[in-house]
Every structure is written in C-alpha cells, then in structure tokens.
C-alpha cells in the first residue's frame, strides 16, 4: 500500500477505517503508515497483513483525494 501525503487533504477517513494502519503524524497531522507496517522506514509505503486488507481497501475507497493506493503483489 502507499499513501501520497502530498495529495492528502487531511479528511482522516483512513484513520476511521484502518486506525491500526494509519496514524496522524505531526506537525501537519497528515496520516502516515504505522511503524509496524512500514516498508524501509518510510511513512508513505508499507505492507499490510491479509487480516487488515479489507479495512485498508475501505480506507482507499473512501479517501476523498485518492491519496491511498492498495495493491497486492
């Protein structure tokens, strides 16, 4: 999964649908990927376990800016 924080409008739907995966980051409050799901210590790209895939997919569907992209490898 990937979140483009430049496109994010801080609606925080991702925090509602997948609160264990997305967390608000200071100072601007834009969400990033929680540490345990991050890929290479970056806040914009990560791997989500199958058990959370549906909730992250729901966050993608409800993101008003289209900043979240979920894909399977």
C-alpha positions as MATLAB code, in Angstrom:
seq = 'XXXXXXXXXXXXXXXXXXXXXXXXXXXXXXXXXXXXXXXXXXXXXXXXXXXXXXXXXXXXXXXXXXXXXXXXX';
ca = [
       0.000    0.000    0.000;
       1.014    3.577   -0.475;
      -0.208    6.933    0.783;
       0.726   10.066   -1.122;
       0.898   12.613    1.659;
       1.210   15.478   -0.860;
      -2.276   14.637   -2.207;
      -3.775   14.137    1.261;
      -6.443   16.671    2.284;
      -6.434   15.515    5.944;
     -10.018   14.216    5.927;
      -8.822   11.344    8.156;
     -11.189    8.730    6.722;
      -8.195    6.383    6.710;
      -7.910    6.787   10.483;
     -11.567    5.831   10.802;
     -11.458    2.762    8.540;
      -7.957    1.475    9.381;
      -6.822    3.071   12.666;
      -4.141    0.474   13.351;
      -2.526    1.000    9.949;
      -2.723    4.778    9.516;
      -1.624    7.258   12.182;
      -1.566   11.069   12.233;
       1.930   12.495   12.019;
       2.985   15.864   13.358;
       3.269   18.713   12.702;
       0.605   18.895    9.978;
      -1.463   15.903   11.143;
      -1.391   14.175    7.776;
      -1.595   10.411    8.166;
       1.276    8.073    7.596;
       1.677    4.333    7.856;
       2.186    2.980   11.373;
       5.723    1.843   12.121;
       4.979   -1.894   12.271;
       3.617   -1.814    8.685;
       6.207    0.493    7.097;
       8.445   -0.562    4.297;
      12.063    0.620    4.650;
      11.259    3.046    7.499;
       9.340    5.438    5.231;
       5.901    6.688    6.281;
       4.362    6.543    2.795;
       4.765    2.907    1.803;
       4.063   -0.299    3.653;
       2.861   -3.867    3.740;
      -0.437   -4.763    5.326;
      -1.292   -8.268    6.551;
      -4.202  -10.102    4.956;
      -6.213   -9.705    8.156;
      -6.258   -5.897    7.670;
      -6.506   -5.805    3.871;
     -10.271   -5.199    3.782;
     -10.125   -2.255    6.181;
      -7.246   -0.643    4.266;
      -9.116   -1.204    1.000;
     -12.149    0.537    2.542;
      -9.903    3.459    3.515;
      -8.713    3.635   -0.100;
     -12.311    3.667   -1.407;
     -13.295    6.469    0.966;
     -10.226    8.694    0.604;
     -11.592   11.906   -0.985;
      -8.246   12.865   -2.535;
      -7.320    9.423   -3.871;
      -4.077    9.547   -1.887;
      -4.234    5.877   -0.823;
      -3.361    3.070   -3.202;
      -3.677   -0.556   -2.132;
      -2.257   -3.341   -4.254;
      -1.388   -6.976   -3.892;
       1.872   -8.473   -5.061;
];
